[in-house]
Amino acid sequence: MLLIADLLARTAELRGLQVLTALEISGPCADQAAALESAANALGIHPAAVRTSSDDVPSLLGGPVDVHLVSEGSSPTLGQGGLFVSVGVAPLDVADYCTDAAGGSLLAGHSQDPLAIRLALMSFPAQRPAYLTDDGLARAHETLAYWRLQVARWAESPSQPMPARIAETAWAAFSDFDTVSALALLRGLPADVSVPAGAKFEMFVYADRILGLDLARDIGQPGGS
């Protein structure tokens, strides 16, 4: 759910809106909350402006909440305004959070590049459960490494505007919160000979402002040319 909130906030900010987020955690132990925030930070999720264990989010933010993200199957709290969006869960084979305040179980085996987990999660529709497997995470690692290599290479070409058809397709996907389609667009772009390298670079950098995968990380690094 925190990843969906992060994507929503990034999309709104790209539209020029000011965004404040709040994290409401009810019931869990202190270690669980700490583990959750530690894992979220590793996944590139921007920290919430406020965190609370009660329903006083509007007062903490200084105004009504426009969008509420709730777990799949949860019921909206009566009397709260705004749009309620149900988000699918991500079942993981992890230990009890209350025994792992550092979030190590969530990121076990993926600490070298936890953003691959972010990519794997975004490969599932937001409204459906995301079942992470070893094979799926391995593919995400490979894809992320390949994209970063390509972006580093394209960065050496003259910058060119994104073709209108690609820009429109990308923005339509992000506007519908359809990360599956957005990622499919990126997967097909490297092999598209009709799109100049400089335009591919601009597309990937633009998309990364929402996806948050640090795709430009290898620019200027050995092996990127």
KOLKOL-47387 format. One record per residue (C-alpha): x, y, z. Coordinates in nm, 3 decimals, m for minus. Example, Ala and Ser with C-alpha at 12.3 -4.5 7.8 and 13.67 -1.06 7.14 Angstrom:
BEGIN
(r (1.230,m0.450,0.780)),
(r (1.367,m0.106,0.714)),
***
This chain:
BEGIN
(r (0.000,0.000,0.000)),
(r (0.287,0.239,0.075)),
(r (0.422,0.183,m0.276)),
(r (0.085,0.270,m0.429)),
(r (0.069,0.585,m0.217)),
(r (0.419,0.679,m0.334)),
(r (0.325,0.631,m0.700)),
(r (0.009,0.834,m0.655)),
(r (0.200,1.116,m0.487)),
(r (0.467,1.119,m0.759)),
(r (0.202,1.132,m1.031)),
(r (0.022,1.421,m0.862)),
(r (0.348,1.611,m0.814)),
(r (0.431,1.565,m1.182)),
(r (0.104,1.743,m1.253)),
(r (0.224,2.036,m1.043)),
(r (0.021,1.957,m0.731)),
(r (0.150,1.989,m0.377)),
(r (0.117,1.657,m0.198)),
(r (0.116,1.571,0.172)),
(r (0.095,1.208,0.277)),
(r (0.006,1.051,0.610)),
(r (0.065,0.698,0.736)),
(r (m0.195,0.562,0.976)),
(r (m0.087,0.243,1.152)),
(r (m0.333,0.087,1.392)),
(r (m0.251,m0.186,1.638)),
(r (0.094,m0.323,1.541)),
(r (0.385,m0.330,1.777)),
(r (0.653,m0.062,1.763)),
(r (0.900,m0.303,1.600)),
(r (0.656,m0.372,1.318)),
(r (0.612,m0.002,1.245)),
(r (0.988,0.047,1.246)),
(r (1.039,m0.249,1.013)),
(r (0.774,m0.119,0.777)),
(r (0.931,0.225,0.753)),
(r (1.281,0.081,0.712)),
(r (1.168,m0.140,0.425)),
(r (0.974,0.147,0.266)),
(r (1.283,0.365,0.271)),
(r (1.487,0.091,0.102)),
(r (1.221,0.062,m0.168)),
(r (1.250,0.431,m0.252)),
(r (0.919,0.527,m0.096)),
(r (0.912,0.887,0.018)),
(r (0.845,0.913,0.393)),
(r (0.502,1.029,0.502)),
(r (0.467,1.386,0.626)),
(r (0.299,1.255,0.941)),
(r (0.258,0.916,1.107)),
(r (m0.018,0.835,1.352)),
(r (m0.189,0.542,1.520)),
(r (m0.528,0.710,1.540)),
(r (m0.786,0.863,1.307)),
(r (m0.669,1.223,1.354)),
(r (m0.499,1.251,1.014)),
(r (m0.708,1.553,0.898)),
(r (m0.607,1.756,1.202)),
(r (m0.242,1.659,1.163)),
(r (m0.240,1.754,0.795)),
(r (m0.440,2.070,0.854)),
(r (m0.730,1.979,0.630)),
(r (m0.946,1.700,0.482)),
(r (m0.791,1.396,0.316)),
(r (m0.856,1.381,m0.058)),
(r (m0.759,1.016,m0.115)),
(r (m0.761,0.725,0.128)),
(r (m0.569,0.409,0.039)),
(r (m0.696,0.105,0.227)),
(r (m0.607,m0.263,0.219)),
(r (m0.817,m0.491,0.005)),
(r (m1.128,m0.592,0.197)),
(r (m1.111,m0.302,0.445)),
(r (m1.418,m0.086,0.504)),
(r (m1.407,0.295,0.489)),
(r (m1.445,0.473,0.820)),
(r (m1.785,0.638,0.844)),
(r (m1.785,1.015,0.829)),
(r (m1.458,1.048,0.640)),
(r (m1.472,1.235,0.312)),
(r (m1.254,1.188,0.008)),
(r (m1.199,0.907,m0.238)),
(r (m1.137,0.557,m0.102)),
(r (m0.914,0.329,m0.310)),
(r (m0.876,m0.040,m0.232)),
(r (m0.522,m0.172,m0.283)),
(r (m0.418,m0.534,m0.329)),
(r (m0.182,m0.695,m0.079)),
(r (0.164,m0.839,m0.144)),
(r (0.192,m1.182,0.026)),
(r (0.552,m1.250,0.124)),
(r (0.718,m1.544,0.292)),
(r (0.865,m1.342,0.577)),
(r (0.911,m1.378,0.950)),
(r (0.695,m1.205,1.206)),
(r (0.763,m0.833,1.170)),
(r (0.758,m0.795,1.547)),
(r (1.082,m0.993,1.565)),
(r (1.256,m0.791,1.292)),
(r (1.259,m0.418,1.357)),
(r (1.507,m0.355,1.074)),
(r (1.281,m0.501,0.807)),
(r (1.551,m0.754,0.722)),
(r (1.306,m1.033,0.644)),
(r (1.128,m0.830,0.377)),
(r (1.453,m0.746,0.198)),
(r (1.637,m1.072,0.267)),
(r (1.854,m1.164,m0.030)),
(r (1.776,m0.839,m0.213)),
(r (1.966,m0.579,m0.011)),
(r (2.206,m0.518,m0.299)),
(r (1.931,m0.355,m0.506)),
(r (1.595,m0.351,m0.326)),
(r (1.450,m0.137,m0.607)),
(r (1.415,m0.465,m0.797)),
(r (1.144,m0.552,m0.544)),
(r (0.975,m0.222,m0.626)),
(r (0.983,m0.309,m0.996)),
(r (0.846,m0.657,m0.932)),
(r (0.559,m0.518,m0.724)),
(r (0.471,m0.264,m0.994)),
(r (0.442,m0.550,m1.245)),
(r (0.110,m0.643,m1.084)),
(r (m0.214,m0.442,m1.114)),
(r (m0.257,m0.216,m0.811)),
(r (m0.600,m0.361,m0.730)),
(r (m0.483,m0.723,m0.720)),
(r (m0.254,m0.919,m0.486)),
(r (0.113,m0.919,m0.586)),
(r (0.268,m1.264,m0.545)),
(r (0.645,m1.230,m0.540)),
(r (0.853,m1.531,m0.639)),
(r (1.227,m1.592,m0.668)),
(r (1.196,m1.615,m1.048)),
(r (0.997,m1.293,m1.066)),
(r (1.247,m1.107,m0.851)),
(r (1.538,m1.242,m1.055)),
(r (1.373,m1.114,m1.374)),
(r (1.320,m0.776,m1.211)),
(r (1.691,m0.756,m1.120)),
(r (1.787,m0.838,m1.479)),
(r (1.542,m0.586,m1.625)),
(r (1.658,m0.310,m1.393)),
(r (2.024,m0.370,m1.477)),
(r (1.947,m0.375,m1.850)),
(r (1.742,m0.056,m1.840)),
(r (2.008,0.131,m1.644)),
(r (2.272,0.021,m1.893)),
(r (2.060,0.137,m2.186)),
(r (1.980,0.472,m2.022)),
(r (2.353,0.529,m1.962)),
(r (2.424,0.460,m2.329)),
(r (2.135,0.671,m2.459)),
(r (2.252,0.960,m2.241)),
(r (2.548,1.001,m2.478)),
(r (2.316,1.072,m2.774)),
(r (2.168,1.413,m2.854)),
(r (1.848,1.473,m2.662)),
(r (1.530,1.450,m2.870)),
(r (1.165,1.496,m2.777)),
(r (0.953,1.194,m2.703)),
(r (0.728,1.092,m2.994)),
(r (0.375,1.214,m2.925)),
(r (0.223,0.865,m2.947)),
(r (0.461,0.729,m2.684)),
(r (0.423,1.027,m2.453)),
(r (0.043,1.004,m2.475)),
(r (0.047,0.629,m2.409)),
(r (0.273,0.672,m2.109)),
(r (0.071,0.953,m1.955)),
(r (m0.256,0.766,m2.013)),
(r (m0.111,0.467,m1.826)),
(r (0.010,0.677,m1.534)),
(r (m0.317,0.872,m1.522)),
(r (m0.507,0.542,m1.492)),
(r (m0.258,0.419,m1.234)),
(r (m0.171,0.138,m1.475)),
(r (0.192,0.055,m1.398)),
(r (0.159,m0.274,m1.586)),
(r (0.100,m0.091,m1.917)),
(r (0.364,0.170,m1.840)),
(r (0.626,m0.098,m1.777)),
(r (0.519,m0.285,m2.093)),
(r (0.580,0.035,m2.289)),
(r (0.931,0.065,m2.146)),
(r (1.007,m0.301,m2.214)),
(r (0.927,m0.260,m2.582)),
(r (1.101,0.073,m2.632)),
(r (1.470,m0.035,m2.648)),
(r (1.406,m0.250,m2.958)),
(r (1.194,0.014,m3.135)),
(r (1.421,0.133,m3.417)),
(r (1.176,0.411,m3.508)),
(r (1.257,0.597,m3.185)),
(r (1.596,0.779,m3.163)),
(r (1.824,0.699,m2.871)),
(r (1.791,1.052,m2.734)),
(r (1.411,1.022,m2.728)),
(r (1.433,0.684,m2.554)),
(r (1.649,0.848,m2.290)),
(r (1.393,1.124,m2.233)),
(r (1.110,0.869,m2.209)),
(r (1.285,0.655,m1.950)),
(r (1.391,0.953,m1.739)),
(r (1.040,1.096,m1.754)),
(r (0.879,0.766,m1.657)),
(r (1.127,0.722,m1.374)),
(r (1.001,1.038,m1.206)),
(r (0.695,0.827,m1.120)),
(r (0.837,0.475,m1.116)),
(r (1.125,0.569,m0.885)),
(r (1.370,0.303,m1.009)),
(r (1.683,0.521,m1.023)),
(r (1.722,0.441,m1.394)),
(r (1.983,0.713,m1.451)),
(r (2.211,0.579,m1.180)),
(r (2.476,0.438,m1.414)),
(r (2.520,0.746,m1.635)),
(r (2.890,0.824,m1.659)),
(r (2.991,0.494,m1.499)),
(r (3.241,0.253,m1.660)),
(r (3.059,0.001,m1.876)),
(r (2.776,0.234,m1.962)),
(r (2.911,0.320,m2.305)),
***
